[in-house]
Structures are given as C-alpha cells and as structure tokens.
C-alpha cells in the first residue's frame, strides 16, 4: 500500500502508518534516518497535517520512531520492546513488527541427571 484511499473503511492515519511501516520493512527508511515532516507527508499523500501527526505519534508510542526536539522524527533502532497495554508473547510481538521470529541453538550438551 503506497496510496491513501479516501473511500477505504480504514482511517487515513492508519493507512499512513502502514505505508510508513512498509517503507521501513522494504529498507527505504533505515534506523537513524530522518523521516519526512508532517507537512511533507501531508503534501505527498494528500492528507492533513493533523492526520500525519496522529500516525507519527502512534508509531512513536509503539517505539518505531523517536523524536528529537528541534531536529525531527527518526527511525528507531531495531529494539525489541514489549508494551504493557496488552500482554503478548515474544513471537506475537516480533510478527507485529513485521519481522520473522526465529530461534538459534547456541550450544547443546549431555550431563548426568541428579540422583533422586
């Protein structure tokens, strides 16, 4: 999705959030990159500045972006954070961020069991 559809049942701010998430997943925006301003996003996607602000604020609250006063809004590092609004598992959190969860065995060994 790279267009905001006016007739969509999805709110415009939500559509913009998904567009911005996709730009990160596609590698267009990397950690530390400055994202376009609210005004620029509004002009690019034909939405109001307030709609762009709502989308950015939601993504800041989710930890995907961070703000620096006087500088702008930046893409966050790929930190794994768990919000306490709703308790979820690690796998669900990773999938919600558009990443693929996996495991890796670092070592395996055998040892005798303790006697009972």
N, C-alpha and C positions, 0 to 999 in steps of 0.2 A: 504494500500500500504506500504510494508516494503522493497521492492526491487526497484532499479532503472533500468528501462528498456531502453536499448540502442536504440531500434527501435521505441520507443514511439515518437509521434509528440510533446509531452511536453518536454521542455528543462530540462536537468538533474538538474539544480539548483532548478527549480520549483518542480520537483518530490521530491527532498530532503526537500524543505520547507514543503511540505505536509506530509512527513514522520515525520518531527520534530513536526509539529502541532499535528499529531495523537498521538505521544508519550506523549505530554502534556495532550491532551484530555483523554487518557487512564490512566493517573495518573502515568506513568513511570517516568516522569520528573515533579517535583513539584516546586512551587515558591521558589526561592533561590538556587535551585540545579545548580551545575556547569555542563555545557554541555560538551561533548567531544570536543577536539581541532579540528581545520580544518584538520590537518594531520590525526588524528584518524578517523574522518568522511570519509575522502578520502579513507583510507585503508579499512574501514568497507564496504563502498558502491561502491568501485571501480571507484571513480571519482577523478578528480584533486583537489588539494588544493584550487585553484582559484575558482572552481565551488562551493566547500563547503563555501568559504569565501563570495561569492555572495549571497548564500542562507541565511547565518547568518546575513550579513549586511542588507538584505531586512527585516528579522524578527526583527532586532534591530530597524530599521526605523519604523516598524509597532508597536513597543512597546512590542513585545512578549518576547524579550531578552534584557539584558543590559550588557555592558562591563565594567570591572574594569581593568585598566592598570596594567599589571604585575600579574594579578590573573586569568583572563579568562572571559568567557561569561556565564551569569547566566540567568535562567528563571525569568522573571519579576513577580511581584505580580499581582493578578487579578484586575488590574486597568482598568477602562473604560476610554479610551481616544478616542477622535474623531479627525481624521486628516482633515485638511482643504484643501486637494488637491481636494476633491470632497465632496460636501455637501450631507450627508446622514442622515437618521433618526436613532433614538436610536435603534429601533428593528433591522434594517438592520445591524448596527454596531455590535450588540450583536451576531446576527446569523453569521456574517462574522468571528467572533472569535470562532465559534464552540460552543457557549453557547445557552441556551434556554431562551429567554426573557419572563418575567412574570410580573404581577402586583399584589400588595397586598393592600387591603383596610385597612388602619390603624385606621380610625375612621369614623363614619357616624352619622350625627345628623340632626334634623329638626329645622329650625328657621323661624320666620315670615318674609315675604317679606317686603321690604321697600315700603312705600306709594308713589304713583306717584304724 
